[in-house]
Amino acid sequence: MSSRIVRLATLALSFSVVGLTNPRPGAAQERMPLLPANELTADQREAIDELRRVRDIELRGPWIPLLRSPEVLQRARAMGDYLRYDSALPAHLSELLILLTAREWTQQYEWHAHRDIALDAGISAETVAAIAAGRRPPQMSTEEAALYELFDELHRHRGVSDTTYAVALELFGEQGIVDALGIVGYYTLLAMVMNTARTALPAGATPGLPSLP
C-alpha cells in the first residue's frame, strides 16, 4: 500500500473521530490568523488596500481568513458593500437578518459585530435576546415578522410557502426579497468562513451566543 493511500486512510479515520466529537467552532486555536506583512502577495496587498479605501477599515474578522483568496475577498467585499449599505431594506431589517444568520451558525464574531448595531438601528433588546436564545421573538413589527418567517421557513424547509412569499412580496417587492436573501447568503458565507477558520473574537470580547441543544 502506497504512503499516499495510508495518509488518506489516516485522515479518513481522523474525520470520523472529529465527526463524533463535533467540537464547537471557535473552541480551539485559530486556524487562519493574521498573515505576516512580509509574506503577503501583491494580490493580497491590493485587496487590503481596497478594503481600506472602500470600507475605511483595517483587516479584521472575516477578512483575515478571506485574504487567503484575495479574489474571493474582493468580490465578497463588493457584494457586501451593496447588501450592507445600499440594499432595498432599511438598516434595522438588514441587521435583523444578520443576527438571525449569526444565530443560525452560532457565529460569535458576527454576533459581536452586529448586536449593538442592530440595537442602535431600532431592533428591540427583547428581540435581540430572543434570537440569541434561539426563540421566536414575541413582539415584532409586521416587517420584522415577515422577514423572520421568510428566514425561518427557508432554513427549516429549504423553501418558502406561498403565504409567506405573498406577505414578503406585498411588503418588500421582488427586489426586497432578493436583497433579503442576498443579505442572508452573504453573511452565511462570512459565518462559514469564520467557523471553519475559527476566527477569534476581538481582544477582551466574550461570546454573546449561548450554545443551543
C-alpha positions as CSV (number, residue, x, y, z in Angstrom):
1,M,0.0,0.0,0.0
2,S,1.4,3.4,-1.0
3,S,2.3,6.0,1.6
4,R,-0.3,8.4,0.0
5,I,-3.1,5.8,0.5
6,V,-2.0,5.3,4.1
7,R,-2.1,9.1,4.7
8,L,-5.6,9.3,3.2
9,A,-6.8,6.4,5.3
10,T,-5.5,8.0,8.4
11,L,-7.2,11.3,7.5
12,A,-10.5,9.5,6.9
13,L,-10.2,7.9,10.3
14,S,-9.5,11.3,11.9
15,F,-12.5,12.8,10.1
16,S,-14.8,10.1,11.6
17,V,-13.5,10.8,15.1
18,V,-13.9,14.5,14.6
19,G,-17.5,14.0,13.4
20,L,-18.2,12.0,16.6
21,T,-16.7,14.6,18.9
22,N,-18.1,17.6,16.9
23,P,-16.0,20.4,18.5
24,R,-17.7,23.8,18.6
25,P,-16.5,26.5,16.2
26,G,-14.0,28.7,18.0
27,A,-13.3,26.2,20.7
28,A,-9.7,25.6,19.5
29,Q,-6.8,27.5,18.2
30,E,-7.5,30.0,15.3
31,R,-6.7,28.2,12.0
32,M,-6.2,31.2,9.8
33,P,-4.6,34.0,11.8
34,L,-3.3,37.3,10.5
35,L,-0.7,36.8,7.9
36,P,2.8,38.4,8.4
37,A,3.1,41.5,6.3
38,N,6.4,40.3,4.7
39,E,4.6,37.2,3.4
40,L,1.8,38.9,1.6
41,T,1.5,38.6,-2.2
42,A,0.9,41.6,-4.5
43,D,-2.8,40.5,-4.9
44,Q,-3.2,40.3,-1.1
45,R,-1.8,43.7,-0.6
46,E,-4.1,45.1,-3.3
47,A,-7.1,43.5,-1.6
48,I,-6.1,45.1,1.8
49,D,-5.6,48.5,0.1
50,E,-9.1,48.3,-1.5
51,L,-10.7,47.3,1.8
52,R,-9.1,50.3,3.5
53,R,-10.2,52.6,0.6
54,V,-13.8,51.4,0.3
55,R,-14.6,50.4,3.9
56,D,-12.1,52.6,5.8
57,I,-11.2,49.6,8.0
58,E,-8.2,47.5,8.7
59,L,-8.0,43.8,8.2
60,R,-10.2,42.1,10.8
61,G,-12.8,39.4,11.4
62,P,-13.8,37.5,8.2
63,W,-11.3,39.5,6.0
64,I,-8.4,37.8,7.8
65,P,-9.2,34.3,6.6
66,L,-10.6,35.5,3.3
67,L,-7.3,37.1,2.5
68,R,-6.0,33.6,1.7
69,S,-8.0,34.0,-1.5
70,P,-7.8,37.7,-2.3
71,E,-10.1,37.5,-5.4
72,V,-12.8,36.0,-3.2
73,L,-12.2,38.7,-0.6
74,Q,-12.5,41.4,-3.3
75,R,-15.7,40.0,-4.8
76,A,-17.3,39.3,-1.4
77,R,-16.5,42.8,-0.2
78,A,-18.0,44.3,-3.3
79,M,-21.2,42.3,-2.7
80,G,-21.3,43.3,0.9
81,D,-20.8,47.0,0.0
82,Y,-24.3,46.9,-1.6
83,L,-26.0,44.5,0.8
84,R,-24.8,46.1,4.0
85,Y,-25.2,49.8,3.0
86,D,-27.4,50.2,-0.1
87,S,-29.9,47.4,-0.2
88,A,-33.7,47.9,-0.6
89,L,-34.2,47.0,3.0
90,P,-33.8,49.6,5.8
91,A,-30.9,49.2,8.2
92,H,-32.9,47.6,11.1
93,L,-34.3,44.9,8.9
94,S,-30.9,44.1,7.4
95,E,-29.5,43.9,10.9
96,L,-32.3,41.5,12.0
97,L,-31.4,39.2,9.2
98,I,-27.7,39.4,10.1
99,L,-28.4,38.5,13.7
100,L,-30.6,35.6,12.6
101,T,-27.8,34.3,10.4
102,A,-25.2,34.7,13.2
103,R,-27.6,32.7,15.5
104,E,-28.2,30.0,12.8
105,W,-24.4,29.4,12.5
106,T,-23.6,30.3,16.2
107,Q,-21.1,32.7,14.7
108,Q,-19.7,34.7,17.7
109,Y,-17.7,37.3,15.8
110,E,-20.7,38.1,13.5
111,W,-23.0,38.4,16.5
112,H,-20.5,40.5,18.4
113,A,-20.0,42.8,15.4
114,H,-23.7,43.4,14.8
115,R,-25.6,43.1,18.1
116,D,-25.1,46.7,19.1
117,I,-25.6,47.9,15.5
118,A,-28.9,46.2,15.5
119,L,-30.0,47.8,18.7
120,D,-28.9,51.2,17.5
121,A,-30.8,50.6,14.3
122,G,-34.0,50.0,16.2
123,I,-34.2,46.3,16.9
124,S,-35.6,45.9,20.4
125,A,-33.5,44.4,23.2
126,E,-36.2,41.8,23.7
127,T,-36.0,40.7,20.1
128,V,-32.2,40.5,20.2
129,A,-32.4,38.4,23.5
130,A,-34.9,36.1,22.0
131,I,-32.8,35.5,18.8
132,A,-29.7,34.8,21.0
133,A,-31.7,32.2,22.9
134,G,-32.9,30.6,19.7
135,R,-36.6,31.6,20.3
136,R,-39.1,33.4,18.1
137,P,-39.3,37.0,19.4
138,P,-42.7,37.5,21.0
139,Q,-43.2,41.0,19.7
140,M,-42.1,42.2,16.2
141,S,-43.3,44.7,13.7
142,T,-45.1,43.5,10.7
143,E,-42.0,43.8,8.6
144,E,-39.8,42.1,11.1
145,A,-42.2,39.2,11.5
146,A,-42.4,38.8,7.7
147,L,-38.6,38.5,7.4
148,Y,-38.4,36.2,10.4
149,E,-40.9,33.8,8.8
150,L,-39.0,34.0,5.4
151,F,-35.7,33.2,7.2
152,D,-37.2,30.5,9.4
153,E,-39.0,28.7,6.6
154,L,-36.1,28.9,4.3
155,H,-33.8,27.2,6.9
156,R,-36.3,24.7,8.2
157,H,-37.8,23.6,4.8
158,R,-35.3,24.8,2.2
159,G,-38.1,26.8,0.6
160,V,-40.8,29.4,1.4
161,S,-44.5,28.9,1.4
162,D,-46.9,30.8,-0.9
163,T,-48.4,32.6,2.1
164,T,-45.0,33.8,3.5
165,Y,-43.9,34.8,0.0
166,A,-47.0,36.8,-0.7
167,V,-46.6,38.7,2.6
168,A,-43.0,39.5,1.8
169,L,-43.8,40.5,-1.7
170,E,-46.5,42.9,-0.6
171,L,-44.2,44.5,2.0
172,F,-40.8,44.5,0.1
173,G,-41.4,43.7,-3.5
174,E,-39.3,41.4,-5.6
175,Q,-36.1,43.4,-5.2
176,G,-36.6,43.5,-1.4
177,I,-37.0,39.7,-1.3
178,V,-33.9,39.2,-3.4
179,D,-31.9,41.6,-1.3
180,A,-33.1,39.9,1.9
181,L,-31.9,36.6,0.5
182,G,-28.6,38.2,-0.6
183,I,-28.0,39.5,2.9
184,V,-28.6,36.1,4.4
185,G,-26.4,34.4,1.8
186,Y,-23.6,36.9,2.2
187,Y,-23.5,36.7,6.0
188,T,-23.8,32.9,5.8
189,L,-20.7,32.9,3.6
190,L,-18.9,35.0,6.2
191,A,-20.1,32.7,9.0
192,M,-19.0,29.6,7.2
193,V,-15.5,31.1,6.6
194,M,-15.1,32.2,10.2
195,N,-16.4,29.0,11.7
196,T,-14.0,27.0,9.5
197,A,-11.1,29.3,10.3
198,R,-12.1,29.6,14.0
199,T,-11.8,33.3,13.7
200,A,-11.2,34.8,17.2
201,L,-13.3,37.5,18.8
202,P,-11.6,40.9,19.3
203,A,-9.3,41.0,22.4
204,G,-11.4,41.4,25.5
205,A,-14.7,40.4,23.9
206,T,-16.7,37.5,25.3
207,P,-19.1,35.2,23.3
208,G,-22.6,36.6,23.2
209,L,-24.4,33.5,21.9
210,P,-25.2,30.6,24.2
211,S,-24.9,27.0,22.9
212,L,-28.2,25.6,21.7
213,P,-29.3,21.9,22.1
